Amino acid sequence: MTRRPDPPPLQANEIAAVGTGTGSFAVLLIVALIEHGRLAADGHEWWIGVTAVGVGLGLLGLLWVVPRARARGRTVPPSDGAA
């Protein structure tokens, strides 16, 4: 039995993926700060910290993926026309 060749690596837009996640955490952080009183009353004040850490890690992720994408000479992966 012969082994099939490895499939080509997936092309992904890392900047869009990390940026979307970071933006989502930023929106959630704003909502959590607005609802701080209710979160504190329910014992869920730690949600603010979780969203803040999500934003921070997302920003670190952007600091990592943007230079990588530029070094490879692309910011958007090539499209093969498939949706």
C-alpha angles and dihedrals in degrees: 000000000000124000118244116237117262114265117249115267116268116257112226136171099238093180092057093045095050092040092052092050092047092048091049092053090047091054091047090049091054091049091048091051091049090050094042094124094052093044091051092049091052095045094249099114089122089073088078090059092047093053092045091052089048090055092046094049090045091054090050088050091053090050086056103042101040095062090042092054092046091049089055089051098244140086096183123042117243113266121229091195094253116128 
